[in-house]
Amino acid sequence: MKNEDTLTTEVELQTRRIPSIGFLGVAVGCMAVSAILMISGRRTWANFIGQWAPSILIMGTYNKIAKTFSPPYDEKQRVQHGGHASILKSPSELGHQVAPHSVS
């Protein structure tokens, strides 16, 4: 990522590869295991495993936000993904021509 340190960038690049449904599946699995442990009388383990689900869902939410709202690497990429050209840069600095906006 453009505004992050090397470790954060590397972690986010690796976690982007995990599909969002993976986090949900693991969280539901933890809840199921917790329920089975509770039914079998292992309350301490059931509570321990059951408390993993919210943390996993929070990590999945962070992952989704990082994937969705990660900043573009440069001005050209930002414009390519629907952003407007910066008013602080000339068209030659942007590497392409910017169409003038029509005023009604």
Residue pairs with C-beta under 8 A, 6 or more apart in sequence:
1 8
1 9
1 12
1 70
1 71
2 71
2 72
2 73
3 71
4 12
12 66
12 70
15 63
15 66
16 63
16 66
16 67
18 63
20 60
20 63
20 64
20 67
22 60
23 56
23 57
23 59
23 60
23 63
24 57
24 60
26 56
27 52
27 53
27 54
27 56
27 57
27 60
28 53
30 49
30 50
30 52
30 53
30 56
31 50
31 53
33 49
34 46
34 47
34 49
34 50
34 53
35 46
37 43
37 45
37 46
37 49
38 46
38 50
71 78
72 78
72 80
72 81
72 83
75 85
75 86
75 89
75 93
75 94
75 95
76 94
76 95
76 96
79 85
79 94
79 96
85 91
85 94
85 98
86 94
91 97
91 98
